[in-house]
């Protein structure tokens, strides 16, 4: 055996092995860099989606709340009507009651002005949180469930093959009703809990407008009794129980908001999904209108009982009041008729439908202008 030849062969083999290892490391580093870039891009895209969704939702909800505050005020006053010493004829005719309010107090002073600022801020902030989170939470739930199913199906494959197949098939995953429902419940719970103080003061201001109207001109001229945000906060600070007063009714408000958002998303997102998947209806303004009406129907049916309880509870302005006690009072007032909890369903649906129509139209168009496309 030639020692010189063996040395040269060994050196060439060593160089070849080093070159192969270097190329392998470069390929691994390139793959890692690509994965990091994809992850960074996904994170940036997710942040853009949340921000764009939040801004579009705040603007759309704020505009809707501003224009339709009279209907919201009318709904609250109608639900609280039994508290006031008014003619029983009003309890059987919403049209007559609303006409009387406008005739005696004026549209602006009687229905539009009470609670307007808090309604706009509360609804805008709540929608920002709810819609800013919804698609992320919904798709996260769908991704988790889909990933679990794919890992079970691809259990016999190697890691790289499993990851490739899973990532490719996750791009075509379908939205499930349970994902919409759960995402709506979670997002609604968070958004409503945060904005409870806005809803509380708004309801007190709207209820107070009915109290002033029932008490006559003497009470109306007594301006120092009018509830304002600053005045409410001063009283709460002076009494030393700011949190308990600001978040009075937080549990029923959060439950109502959670159910509201679940019904809204199931009605809106669900209708769009079914229409596109089974009837090949293109995503556009016509589908947005139909989905908004279905959303209003679902929300009104699911939320009216909780809405009635919250309005009664908050109008007492008593942080020690119980939701259970309020339910008992409503039950007794309706002589044990459970359908009494749906008092105000009609006006709630009538008030909600134009709000949903305006909201859906503005929201979807703002998403399109922000480069996010229609809600999918």
C-alpha positions, 0 to 999 in steps of 0.5 A: 500500500502506498502511504502517500496515496493513502494520505491524499485520499484521506485528505480528500475524503476529509475535505469532502466531509467538511464541505458536505457538513458546511453545505448542510449547516448553510441549508439548515441556517437558511431554513431557520432564517426562512422560518423566522421570516415567515414567523415574523411576517405572520406576527406582523400580519396578525398585528395588522389584522388586530389593529385594523379590525379594532379601528374599523370596529370602533369607528363603525360602532361609534357612528352607529351608536351616535345615529341610533341613540334615540332608539336605545334611549327609547328601549331603556325607557320602555323597559323601565316604564313600569317604575314610573307613575304613567298612564297604563295606556303606554304599556300597551302602545310603544308607538303612542309612548314614543310619540308622547315623549317626542311631543312633550320633551322633543326628539333631541332632549328626550331621546337623542341627548341622554347617554349619548357620549357614554353610549358612543364611547362604550359601544366603540370600545367594546366593538374594538375589543370584540371584533379586534379579537374575534377572528384571531381567537376563532382561527386560533381555536380552529387551528388548534383543533385542526392541528390535533386532528392532523397530528393524529392522522399523520402520526406515522410520518416523520416530523418534516413530512408531518409539518409540511402536510399539516401546514399545507392543509391548515390553509384550507381549514373550515370555520366551525360553528362551535369556533364562532360561538366560543370566540364570540362568548370569550370576546364579548365577555372581555369587551363588556367587562371592560366597558361596564362603567360606560354602560352603567352611566349611560343607562342611569342618564337615560333612566333619569330622563324618564324620571325627570319627565315623570316628575314634571318641570320642577325636577327638570329645572333642577340641574344639579340633580342631572347625572354626569360622568364627573358628578358620578365619579365625584360621588363614588370617590367621596363614598370610597367605593369607586370600583363597586359603583363603577362596576355595578352590574358587571356580572349581568353586563358581561353575560349579556355582552358575551351572549350578544357577541355570540349571537352576533357572530353566529348570525353574521359570520355563520350566515355569510359562511353558509351563503358562500359555501352552500349557495355560492353567493359572492361576498359583498354589500347584499350578503352583508345586509342579509347577514346583519338582519339575521344577526339582529334576530339572533341577538335580540332573541338571546339577549333581551332577558339579560338586557331587561335585567341589566337595565332594571338593575342599573337603574336602581343605582344601588351597588348592593342590588342583586341580579337574582332579586331583580329577576324575582321582581320581574317574574312577580310583575308578570304573574309568573309568565316567563315570557315577561323576560322578553319585554322589549323584544320588538323595540330591541329588534327594531332598534338593533336592525338599523344599527347592525345594518349600518355597522356591518356596512361601515365595518366591512367597507373600512376593512376593505379600505384598510387592505384587510378585505371583507370579514372571512 
